[in-house]
């Protein structure tokens, strides 16, 4: 009987041992499944980020091409030979500008989405998100005229060299500075006579 009890005890012990091992094996398998789920989620997130990045770059190119087409329409408008051609160009210009505004709005929305939904994905350096600001039609027209181009060039030069824009006082100041320089040069060339 003792042998018989020992047999049952051994059988019962081995059965519990097998149950414990199988439950541990199931628990060990669960983290592997969860890591696979995490990897799939990360891959899905990366895919969404890449899609958004490609959308943003596509929108940026579309915006640049719309700006170029607006400039071409403005050139065509300035060289129009009849009033009907000019009116047609103005209508085309308004349509292109509306489309450009829609593209700009969509681009800025996608930039905001990228900034706040995926702040860490694809991060190699500190990213800078630039908003696109669409100019008005008057700004585009001014940019296309000769006077507008001259103003832009003067403004760039002033920004580069740190000059202030004083149109009224500029000639007077320049003349005074030239006079002072000439006097200094003349004073250096003259001999100094000391009297007692």
C-alpha positions, 0 to 999 in steps of 0.5 A: 500500500505504501508503494501504491501510495507512492506511485499515486503521489509520483503520478500526481506530482509529475502531473502538477509538474507538467501543468506548471511547465505548460502554463509557464510555456504559455506565458513565455509565448505571450511576450513573443506574441506581444512583441510581434504585435508591437513590431507590427504596430511600429511598422504600421506607424512607420508606414503611415509616417512615410506616406505622410512625408511623401504627401508633404513633399508632393504638396511642396512640389505642387505649390512651387509649380502653381507659383511658377504657373501664376508667374507665367500667367502674369507675364502673359497678362502683361504682354496681352494684346487685347482686353479679352486676353487680359481678362482671360488671364486674370480669370486664370490667375484667380483660379490658380491662386484659389488652387494654390491657397487650397494646396497651402492649407493642406500642406500646413495641416499635414505639417501640423499632423507630422509635428504632433502625431509623429514627433519621434519617427525618422528623427535624425536631427532636430526637425524644422517645420516650415509653414508655407505662406501664400502671397497675394496676387498683388505681391506676385505681380509686383514681384514680376515687374521690373520695379519689384525686382529692383526693390527685391534686389535692394532689399537683399543688399540692405539685409546682407550688408546691414544698411538702413533704408533712409531714402530722404536722408541718404544723399545728404549723409553721403555728401557729408561723409565724403566732405569729412573724408576729403577734409581728413585727407587734406589735413593729413597731407598738410604740414603742421607748423608749430609757432611759439 
